[in-house]
Amino acid sequence: MKNVGTIDRAIRVVIGFALLSLVFLGPKTLWGLIGLVPLLTGAVSFCPAYKLIGVKTCSSE
């Protein structure tokens, strides 16, 4: 079941990689691992938080 649209997915993946890069570049902090959340939700097109609040950014199939 998908609830994340194409543009939303792209934004999540970019933000996820940007946050994840903080682990290896810049301040080298483990807080960058938070980037895994938007990266994974963008990869699978499903966001549990969207499900809870009833939001759906993908087109109907």
Protein Blocks (a to p, Z undefined) as FASTA:
>chain_A
ZZbdfklmmmmmmmmmmmmmmmmgmjlpaklmmmmmmmmmmmnopafklmmnopafbdcZ
Z
